[in-house]
Amino acid sequence: NKHLFSVFSESMFTIRGTAVQLGFPHIADIAALGEELAIKGKGATQRAHIRRCVAALWDAQTTVKYLIVHHDEETGEEQRILMNRLQAMLTTFGGARPKVDQDEIEALLKGRG
């Protein structure tokens, strides 16, 4: 069921965008890590890595849901724990994909014109 990693990454992408628009950067950060981990997990070959990745993604999903429902409560410790876990898993898979910043995008677009 590795195709479900794609479904999860799309879900986290949507949550990340919505969280940014609504001004919840902590939820956006968790969703971004979840998205990256789901993308990396899709290419995992070892069964143990797949299981650990699925468990971390489950935690990301349930924590994001909790944070959305309880947005007015103090949840900093839970967020830090989850962020550390997701980052550790992402590091196991070789880290996040390279990022492109706004200046690089503008340079690429100018080069096409």
C-alpha beads as a LAMMPS data file, in Angstrom:
LAMMPS data file: protein, C-alpha beads

113 atoms
112 bonds

1 atom types
1 bond types

-500.0 500.0 xlo xhi
-500.0 500.0 ylo yhi
-500.0 500.0 zlo zhi

Masses

1 110.0

Atoms # bond

1 1 1 0.000 0.000 0.000
2 1 1 2.871 2.374 -0.693
3 1 1 0.549 4.410 -2.939
4 1 1 -1.098 5.672 0.248
5 1 1 2.058 7.684 0.935
6 1 1 1.066 9.857 -2.051
7 1 1 -2.414 10.358 -0.628
8 1 1 -0.916 11.384 2.694
9 1 1 1.586 13.794 1.142
10 1 1 -1.219 15.500 -0.802
11 1 1 -3.263 15.771 2.386
12 1 1 -0.351 17.314 4.286
13 1 1 0.290 19.709 1.377
14 1 1 -3.312 20.902 1.592
15 1 1 -3.175 21.227 5.375
16 1 1 0.107 23.136 5.145
17 1 1 -1.327 25.650 2.683
18 1 1 -4.482 26.152 4.718
19 1 1 -2.504 26.528 7.949
20 1 1 -0.302 29.192 6.368
21 1 1 -3.364 31.083 5.146
22 1 1 -5.005 30.900 8.575
23 1 1 -1.867 31.970 10.419
24 1 1 -0.983 28.675 12.142
25 1 1 2.729 28.358 11.333
26 1 1 3.311 25.534 13.839
27 1 1 0.695 23.366 12.090
28 1 1 2.181 24.303 8.712
29 1 1 5.647 23.225 9.900
30 1 1 4.373 19.847 11.098
31 1 1 2.430 19.335 7.867
32 1 1 5.521 20.225 5.807
33 1 1 7.578 17.605 7.644
34 1 1 4.756 15.087 7.238
35 1 1 4.603 15.816 3.527
36 1 1 8.365 15.373 3.109
37 1 1 8.361 12.169 5.130
38 1 1 5.487 10.721 3.095
39 1 1 7.312 11.504 -0.139
40 1 1 10.503 9.890 1.156
41 1 1 8.569 6.940 2.622
42 1 1 7.158 6.113 -0.795
43 1 1 10.650 5.120 -1.885
44 1 1 11.474 3.077 1.215
45 1 1 12.515 -0.485 0.567
46 1 1 13.057 -1.896 4.039
47 1 1 9.981 -3.115 5.847
48 1 1 11.158 -1.716 9.191
49 1 1 11.597 1.761 7.675
50 1 1 8.131 1.613 6.143
51 1 1 6.572 0.660 9.491
52 1 1 8.415 3.411 11.353
53 1 1 7.465 5.924 8.686
54 1 1 3.788 4.938 8.822
55 1 1 3.815 5.232 12.633
56 1 1 5.401 8.697 12.459
57 1 1 2.906 9.809 9.820
58 1 1 0.028 8.530 11.933
59 1 1 1.339 10.612 14.831
60 1 1 1.620 13.630 12.532
61 1 1 -1.947 13.256 11.354
62 1 1 -3.441 12.775 14.800
63 1 1 -1.385 15.626 16.265
64 1 1 -2.354 18.021 13.467
65 1 1 -6.005 17.122 14.034
66 1 1 -5.584 17.701 17.771
67 1 1 -3.862 21.053 17.194
68 1 1 -6.619 22.209 14.865
69 1 1 -9.358 21.284 17.328
70 1 1 -7.473 22.674 20.343
71 1 1 -5.832 25.661 18.649
72 1 1 -6.338 27.865 21.696
73 1 1 -4.585 25.537 24.157
74 1 1 -0.878 25.391 24.971
75 1 1 0.541 22.456 23.009
76 1 1 4.157 23.508 22.568
77 1 1 5.684 20.448 24.184
78 1 1 3.654 18.017 22.061
79 1 1 4.619 19.955 18.953
80 1 1 8.333 19.875 19.773
81 1 1 8.254 16.145 20.468
82 1 1 6.509 15.445 17.171
83 1 1 8.756 17.790 15.199
84 1 1 11.851 16.064 16.606
85 1 1 10.441 12.636 15.768
86 1 1 9.493 13.616 12.215
87 1 1 12.854 15.293 11.658
88 1 1 14.697 12.208 12.926
89 1 1 12.703 9.967 10.586
90 1 1 13.327 12.329 7.687
91 1 1 17.045 12.259 8.451
92 1 1 16.912 8.449 8.358
93 1 1 15.567 8.726 4.814
94 1 1 18.320 11.114 3.739
95 1 1 16.779 14.448 4.693
96 1 1 14.318 16.737 2.984
97 1 1 14.303 17.458 -0.706
98 1 1 16.269 20.533 -1.813
99 1 1 14.248 23.735 -1.479
100 1 1 14.007 26.482 -4.080
101 1 1 13.662 30.029 -2.755
102 1 1 11.849 32.947 -4.382
103 1 1 15.028 34.409 -5.903
104 1 1 15.858 31.111 -7.594
105 1 1 12.316 30.847 -8.969
106 1 1 12.524 34.375 -10.390
107 1 1 15.906 33.605 -11.992
108 1 1 14.503 30.450 -13.579
109 1 1 11.488 32.317 -14.926
110 1 1 13.683 35.097 -16.355
111 1 1 15.849 32.495 -18.062
112 1 1 12.839 31.042 -19.857
113 1 1 11.713 34.402 -21.290

Bonds

1 1 1 2
2 1 2 3
3 1 3 4
4 1 4 5
5 1 5 6
6 1 6 7
7 1 7 8
8 1 8 9
9 1 9 10
10 1 10 11
11 1 11 12
12 1 12 13
13 1 13 14
14 1 14 15
15 1 15 16
16 1 16 17
17 1 17 18
18 1 18 19
19 1 19 20
20 1 20 21
21 1 21 22
22 1 22 23
23 1 23 24
24 1 24 25
25 1 25 26
26 1 26 27
27 1 27 28
28 1 28 29
29 1 29 30
30 1 30 31
31 1 31 32
32 1 32 33
33 1 33 34
34 1 34 35
35 1 35 36
36 1 36 37
37 1 37 38
38 1 38 39
39 1 39 40
40 1 40 41
41 1 41 42
42 1 42 43
43 1 43 44
44 1 44 45
45 1 45 46
46 1 46 47
47 1 47 48
48 1 48 49
49 1 49 50
50 1 50 51
51 1 51 52
52 1 52 53
53 1 53 54
54 1 54 55
55 1 55 56
56 1 56 57
57 1 57 58
58 1 58 59
59 1 59 60
60 1 60 61
61 1 61 62
62 1 62 63
63 1 63 64
64 1 64 65
65 1 65 66
66 1 66 67
67 1 67 68
68 1 68 69
69 1 69 70
70 1 70 71
71 1 71 72
72 1 72 73
73 1 73 74
74 1 74 75
75 1 75 76
76 1 76 77
77 1 77 78
78 1 78 79
79 1 79 80
80 1 80 81
81 1 81 82
82 1 82 83
83 1 83 84
84 1 84 85
85 1 85 86
86 1 86 87
87 1 87 88
88 1 88 89
89 1 89 90
90 1 90 91
91 1 91 92
92 1 92 93
93 1 93 94
94 1 94 95
95 1 95 96
96 1 96 97
97 1 97 98
98 1 98 99
99 1 99 100
100 1 100 101
101 1 101 102
102 1 102 103
103 1 103 104
104 1 104 105
105 1 105 106
106 1 106 107
107 1 107 108
108 1 108 109
109 1 109 110
110 1 110 111
111 1 111 112
112 1 112 113
